[in-house]
Amino acid sequence: MRSVPGREGTVRLVSYNIHKGIGGRDLRYRLERICQVIEEQEPDVVCLQEVAWHARRTCHHDQPQILARHLDAHDACFQINVRYRQGGYGNLLLSHWPLRQKHHLSLRLDRRKPRGAQLVVVDTPRGELFLTNWHLGLSESERHWQARHLLRHPVFRASAHLPTLIAGDFNDWRDTLARGPFAEHAFDQVTGPPSRFRSFPAYMPLLSLDKMFHRGGISIHAAHLVRTPLSRRASDHLPLVVDFELASF
């Protein structure tokens, strides 16, 4: 992770469901493929979902530590959501700059699969950025509850005056959150229309699951999915890359 010449003033964020480093089609565990895909994008901030920690299926690797070290992150935080008998998996946020605040919010509804959101304030050279990295549930009613729970939460509201981004695996293939909770809270969608951002399954993308929304003092320069031969093999999702600028710069 590093600042790239010619991108002065612009922040690059990568959001990526890495499927624990297991290929979406060959089902082989190859974390080095994930590292290469991310490294080639030269990001400043990385939001990852389904990152494994000491799980048997992933050779008991400490993926948060491996990824942070390989990508030379200045700061990092890991949120474990699903626990196994040995290890588990969750969300990982890596940054080229310090993370001034780090909060982990549970998004679990009833007895459904545990979900979570990471809320951080990134201290960029262009000013503070309020960032959420999350992975939402599989049912539409669950996702709408999770979005409203986050947007109304006191921890979220305490930093909501800052330029704000929400990124991750939304599982919102019908794109109903955009015209629901996010419209109600004056967020703009980066990843629209959905037909341009089909990210799952990676080898033959049909559904737009990986998204980003923004509000307040952020100018979006570009957004795209990484559609390389390697990214189509490395995970079951394609990574999302967004370049943006903070108005304070």
Steps between C-alpha positions, in 0.01 A plus 500: 500500500648830396427839355543489124663778293240669283223427749582788736186622673307186411429209734465148361281254689463131424203301633530123459328189631798265490307177577769407754754479216314209339446522125140528390533240226800279579431509879873506570636692795754744357525817709792617286256555212295736718815687602604544139159621385490765775865598462456566127238766579741697724228604748514745787217332695371142474165366627493120505229252586518126577854515633591183691685476831658170610237296316572139404385543138760776455795314657446678834651814346465836669375670185458848656866499598618354167301751294603799712866400476496415130321824407719705735203655680573784741192413708245221511201365689328162486145411601419132544133429432465124445681264738587136439622246753840617384530858377242683293464780249386859467586848371844654464582865439852605392624855459803685367426762770416489873154395615402751769186318610409132477156364583350158436122480479299177501236476228362165609122471482325233706674162464622561148860478388715756684580812297698810588617846404831676563482877554828693484625853452794504259749783552589569135729787392186652345303496826296252701290236325223308676491150356281195556596151377227239530349172378120482499255212524331287236137606546367838387320573828818419693708734284256787543503451876881490500530820293257691721664363815836635384376837375309569823767369736654756741855397402423563133322827567790630711725518190233552235604866456820380327530399134351151513539179298327167550649207308492123498296197403139622514345178360241742359456354153167681447657835603214589734721658768585788265140619477423401860722575804777673304264735319337581834841600639609699192771260378604477136583167343841462338428161346213580267342390286528142633542364147848662491606348832420131481755344731371148580583228415842621397552259209166599338356803686122527509421682826603840635585420863805716576404865537593839636302803617627846594386823660647839586815648352604214273554527126504167314753489214457144379362160600549162339523126562826318446430256219834328445564128448650484850212683672254263334681205665613639835159532673131459427463882489673760284665788684357851483741794453395861563709815461371807683603834640415674826367851459737631769802429278 
